[in-house]
Amino acid sequence: MIDIKVLGSSSKGNAYRVTDGTTSLLLECGIKFSEIQKKLNFETSDIEGCLVSHEHGDHRAGLKDVLKAGINTYMSTGTAEAIGIDHHRIRKVEVKKSFKVGTWTILPFDVEHDVNEPFGFMLQNEQGERLLFATDTYYIKYKFQNLTHIMIETNYSMNILKENIAEGRVPAILKKRLMQSHFSLENALDFFRANDLSKVQEIWLLHLSSNNSDEDHFKCEVQKVTGKIVKIAK
């Protein structure tokens, strides 16, 4: 059974612990490893790997200490080159080529973000449960079957963003950057409509903007479209 624990989910830092009861993984290490340890009650010896989606600091700020802790960290070649750290525990993986970490089989897939070579990841355990993890992207071109858990960015709502720009709370220049780098509520709803959700047990909404989102509204809208349990990562 997959268990998900949110350690951080914002522009200040993103990190999640997922486990199937046998193998624990970190998804992102965008906060200090000491903070990760505290939030996991210092029970980190079972973490067998860390997946990093891209090079931005809020997704890899704790990388050096994660590596020092002896945790193999998986990322694209482009992400590794952009980070510029040469370490034997950095494992470069290729798009659409599966690899194994403990009891997980992991499939990286390409996403759209304003960085070198960003990845999303689909994880499958030995019980056949499938977890989709996608953040910091404005578009996901793939469709997925038999997902049981979804962790997906819903950074902003276009309606809230437009209102904030009109009221002068958010600079207009931010609109283009968000639309070309982050998943909106509207993007997420389209994604849910396009994919097979028949086996989905829960949906986690990630990386909500502090200015351009509304937790209750986002949760309600996703529940209406999916009929699933929806949780807000924070």
Backbone torsions as a table, in degrees:
resi	resn	phi	psi	omega
1	MET	NA	129.1	-178.2
2	ILE	-77.4	132.3	174.8
3	ASP	-122.6	132.1	-177.1
4	ILE	-117.7	130.4	176.3
5	LYS	-124.9	125.7	179.3
6	VAL	-84.9	124.1	177.6
7	LEU	-104.6	-22.0	177.2
8	GLY	-177.3	137.9	-179.3
9	SER	-153.9	77.3	179.3
10	SER	-168.0	179.6	177.9
11	SER	-67.5	-11.8	176.3
12	LYS	-80.6	-18.8	179.1
13	GLY	156.8	138.1	-177.1
14	ASN	-123.7	132.5	175.8
15	ALA	-164.9	140.3	-178.9
16	TYR	-140.3	143.7	172.9
17	ARG	-107.9	126.7	174.6
18	VAL	-122.9	141.6	178.3
19	THR	-143.4	149.7	173.2
20	ASP	-105.4	14.3	-179.1
21	GLY	95.0	-13.3	179.6
22	THR	-120.7	-51.8	-178.8
23	THR	-116.8	127.0	176.2
24	SER	-101.8	142.0	178.0
25	LEU	-130.2	151.1	165.5
26	LEU	-96.4	133.0	168.8
27	LEU	-104.7	106.5	-175.5
28	GLU	76.6	155.1	175.1
29	CYS	-141.3	56.7	-174.4
30	GLY	-87.5	9.1	172.9
31	ILE	-127.1	166.8	-179.4
32	LYS	-59.7	142.7	179.3
33	PHE	-64.0	-31.6	176.7
34	SER	-62.1	-34.7	177.4
35	GLU	-72.0	-39.0	175.2
36	ILE	-58.8	-45.6	179.6
37	GLN	-59.6	-45.9	-180.0
38	LYS	-60.8	-44.0	-176.9
39	LYS	-70.4	-18.4	176.9
40	LEU	-105.0	18.7	179.2
41	ASN	54.2	34.0	178.5
42	PHE	61.7	19.6	176.0
43	GLU	-98.0	77.2	-175.5
44	THR	-119.6	1.4	-176.6
45	SER	-67.7	-18.6	-179.2
46	ASP	-90.1	0.4	-179.9
47	ILE	-76.4	116.4	-174.2
48	GLU	-99.9	-8.8	179.8
49	GLY	-171.3	162.3	177.4
50	CYS	-132.9	132.8	176.6
51	LEU	-105.2	130.3	179.0
52	VAL	-117.9	123.8	-174.0
53	SER	-77.4	-35.1	-179.2
54	HIS	-167.3	179.6	-166.4
55	GLU	-87.9	-6.0	-177.9
56	HIS	-60.7	143.9	-172.7
57	GLY	-56.9	-34.0	-178.0
58	ASP	-74.4	3.2	175.9
59	HIS	-121.3	-7.5	-178.1
60	ARG	-147.4	18.7	-176.8
61	ALA	-58.7	-31.3	-177.9
62	GLY	-93.6	12.9	-170.9
63	LEU	-58.9	-46.1	-175.6
64	LYS	-58.2	-41.7	-179.2
65	ASP	-76.2	-29.7	173.3
66	VAL	-62.0	-43.8	177.9
67	LEU	-64.8	-41.9	178.0
68	LYS	-61.2	-30.3	179.8
69	ALA	-76.6	-0.6	177.0
70	GLY	83.6	22.1	-178.4
71	ILE	-97.8	118.7	175.4
72	ASN	-63.6	136.6	-175.1
73	THR	-124.7	129.3	-170.2
74	TYR	-111.0	132.7	-178.2
75	MET	-160.1	170.1	176.9
76	SER	-72.6	161.2	175.1
77	THR	-60.1	-41.1	179.7
78	GLY	-62.2	-40.6	178.2
79	THR	-66.2	-44.0	179.3
80	ALA	-60.3	-42.6	179.9
81	GLU	-66.3	-38.4	-179.7
82	ALA	-68.6	-36.3	178.1
83	ILE	-70.7	-40.4	174.4
84	GLY	77.5	24.9	176.1
85	ILE	-104.4	126.1	177.3
86	ASP	-99.8	111.0	-176.5
87	HIS	-148.7	140.9	-175.4
88	HIS	-67.8	-15.9	178.9
89	ARG	-92.9	-0.5	171.5
90	ILE	-83.6	119.4	-178.2
91	ARG	-110.4	116.1	-179.7
92	LYS	-84.3	127.2	-178.6
93	VAL	-119.1	159.2	-173.6
94	GLU	-108.5	149.6	-179.4
95	VAL	-61.1	134.8	177.2
96	LYS	60.4	24.3	173.0
97	LYS	-120.5	112.4	-175.3
98	SER	-67.4	150.2	172.2
99	PHE	-142.1	163.0	-176.2
100	LYS	-114.3	140.1	169.6
101	VAL	-132.8	108.1	-176.6
102	GLY	58.7	-124.7	-178.1
103	THR	-90.2	5.2	-179.9
104	TRP	-101.0	138.0	165.8
105	THR	-107.3	126.2	-169.5
106	ILE	-120.4	129.4	178.8
107	LEU	-114.7	110.6	174.5
108	PRO	-77.2	143.6	174.2
109	PHE	-136.8	152.6	-175.8
110	ASP	-78.4	141.9	176.0
111	VAL	-128.5	179.5	-175.8
112	GLU	-113.2	115.5	179.0
113	HIS	-153.3	165.5	-175.1
114	ASP	-87.5	53.3	179.6
115	VAL	-139.7	-173.4	-169.5
116	ASN	-71.2	-59.2	-177.1
117	GLU	-150.4	73.5	-175.5
118	PRO	-75.5	149.1	179.2
119	PHE	-125.0	149.9	157.1
120	GLY	-105.1	170.1	-178.5
121	PHE	-137.8	138.5	167.9
122	MET	-112.1	126.5	-176.1
123	LEU	-113.8	134.3	176.4
124	GLN	-127.1	133.0	178.0
125	ASN	-98.3	-179.9	-174.3
126	GLU	-72.6	-14.0	175.6
127	GLN	-86.2	-2.8	178.6
128	GLY	89.4	3.9	176.0
129	GLU	-72.0	143.6	-177.3
130	ARG	-126.3	126.8	180.0
131	LEU	-115.2	128.0	175.6
132	LEU	-102.6	128.9	177.7
133	PHE	-123.3	118.5	-179.7
134	ALA	-145.0	123.4	-179.7
135	THR	-144.3	159.1	178.4
136	ASP	51.9	62.4	176.0
137	THR	-152.3	148.6	177.1
138	TYR	-100.7	-3.6	-177.0
139	TYR	-159.7	137.0	172.8
140	ILE	-121.0	113.7	-172.9
141	LYS	-86.0	-8.5	-175.7
142	TYR	-97.7	155.9	170.9
143	LYS	-112.2	149.8	-172.9
144	PHE	-127.6	143.9	179.3
145	GLN	-111.8	150.2	171.2
146	ASN	60.0	31.0	175.3
147	LEU	-69.4	141.9	174.6
148	THR	-112.8	-24.5	-179.9
149	HIS	-139.8	137.9	179.3
150	ILE	-128.1	128.0	173.0
151	MET	-120.8	109.6	-170.4
152	ILE	-140.4	140.0	179.7
153	GLU	-66.6	135.6	167.1
154	THR	-134.8	77.5	-168.3
155	ASN	-71.2	-39.2	-173.1
156	TYR	-152.8	166.0	169.9
157	SER	-112.2	134.4	-179.5
158	MET	-60.0	-38.1	-180.0
159	ASN	-65.0	-43.9	178.6
160	ILE	-66.3	-41.1	178.9
161	LEU	-60.7	-46.3	179.5
162	LYS	-61.3	-40.5	179.4
163	GLU	-65.6	-41.8	179.4
164	ASN	-65.2	-37.6	177.3
165	ILE	-66.4	-44.7	179.9
166	ALA	-61.4	-34.8	-178.7
167	GLU	-87.9	-2.1	177.8
168	GLY	80.7	10.9	-179.9
169	ARG	-80.6	-22.8	-178.7
170	VAL	-132.8	133.0	179.1
171	PRO	-66.4	141.2	-176.1
172	ALA	-60.6	-29.4	-178.0
173	ILE	-63.5	-23.0	-179.2
174	LEU	-68.3	-27.1	-176.0
175	LYS	-58.8	-47.2	-178.2
176	LYS	-63.2	-41.9	-178.7
177	ARG	-64.2	-43.5	179.5
178	LEU	-62.8	-43.2	-177.0
179	MET	-67.4	-22.1	-178.5
180	GLN	-104.6	9.6	-177.0
181	SER	-148.1	-14.4	-175.4
182	HIS	-132.4	152.6	-179.6
183	PHE	-85.1	126.8	178.5
184	SER	-92.7	169.7	172.7
185	LEU	-56.6	-42.5	-178.6
186	GLU	-64.4	-40.8	174.8
187	ASN	-59.6	-45.2	-177.7
188	ALA	-62.5	-43.2	179.9
189	LEU	-62.9	-40.8	176.6
190	ASP	-63.2	-40.4	178.5
191	PHE	-61.4	-45.5	-179.8
192	PHE	-63.3	-39.5	-179.9
193	ARG	-66.1	-29.0	-174.2
194	ALA	-87.8	-11.0	-172.7
195	ASN	-115.3	159.8	178.2
196	ASP	-78.1	112.1	-178.6
197	LEU	-108.7	11.6	-171.1
198	SER	-59.8	-30.3	-177.9
199	LYS	-103.9	2.3	-175.6
200	VAL	-67.9	129.4	179.0
201	GLN	-94.9	-36.1	-179.9
202	GLU	-157.1	152.6	178.2
203	ILE	-124.0	128.9	175.1
204	TRP	-106.9	128.6	175.8
205	LEU	-97.6	123.4	-169.6
206	LEU	-109.3	155.7	163.0
207	HIS	57.6	44.6	178.0
208	LEU	-69.8	136.8	177.4
209	SER	-67.0	142.8	178.4
210	SER	-71.8	-23.6	-176.7
211	ASN	-105.4	-32.8	-167.7
212	ASN	-113.4	26.7	178.6
213	SER	-137.1	170.5	178.0
214	ASP	-146.8	106.4	-173.4
215	GLU	-54.0	-50.4	-176.1
216	ASP	-63.9	-43.0	179.7
217	HIS	-64.5	-45.6	-179.3
218	PHE	-60.4	-46.7	-179.3
219	LYS	-61.2	-44.4	-179.8
220	CYS	-63.0	-45.2	-178.4
221	GLU	-64.5	-41.4	-180.0
222	VAL	-69.1	-39.1	177.1
223	GLN	-61.8	-40.2	-179.3
224	LYS	-63.5	-39.9	-177.5
225	VAL	-77.5	-36.1	-171.6
226	THR	-102.3	-29.9	-174.4
227	GLY	70.5	19.1	-175.3
228	LYS	-110.5	167.0	171.5
229	ILE	-67.2	126.8	-178.2
230	VAL	-121.4	131.5	179.4
231	LYS	-125.0	146.2	178.1
232	ILE	-100.4	125.1	177.7
233	ALA	-81.3	126.5	178.9
234	LYS	-160.5	NA	NA
